[in-house]
Amino acid sequence: MEDAAKRLDALERVLADMIVKQGMLNRQLALLMQEVKRIEEESRKMPALVHI
């Protein structure tokens, strides 16, 4: 029974770590999307390149 409790405790720590990492990934993705949007807006202000 003690072994099962230790394994459960370890799984809870792993799950908590995964939740924290997922939050960090979500934050990085939000920052990346914000930067993409900024670049898209800037590129619309640039004159179009003319290919001859």
N, C-alpha and C positions, 0 to 999 in steps of 0.2 A: 504494500500500500504506500509506503514511504517513497519507493521508486516511482510509482505512478504520480505522486504529488510533485516530485522533482521534475519529472518530464513535463507535467502540466505547467509548472512554473517556468520552465525553459521555453515552452511553446508560447506562453503569454508574453515573455520578454521578446521573442522573435516577432510575434505579431505586433507588439507595440513599436518595435524598431521599424517594421515594414510600414506601419501607419505614418510614422514620422517621415520616413523616406518618401512615401507617396505624397505627403504634403509638400515636401521640398521640391519634388518633381513638378507638382501642380503649379507651384510658385514660379519655377524656372520656365515652364511652358507659358504661363501668363505673361511673364516678362518678354519672352521671345515673340509671342503674338503681338504684344504692344510695339515692339521694335519693328516687326514686319509691317504693321499698320502705318507706323511713322515713315518708314522707307517708301511704302506705296504712295502715301500722301505727298512726300517730297518729289517722287519721280513724276507725279502728275503735273507738278509745277515746272518741270524741265521742258524745254522745247524738244519736239520730236526730232530724231535724227533722220536726215534725208539720205536714202541710199540711191546712188546713181548707177 
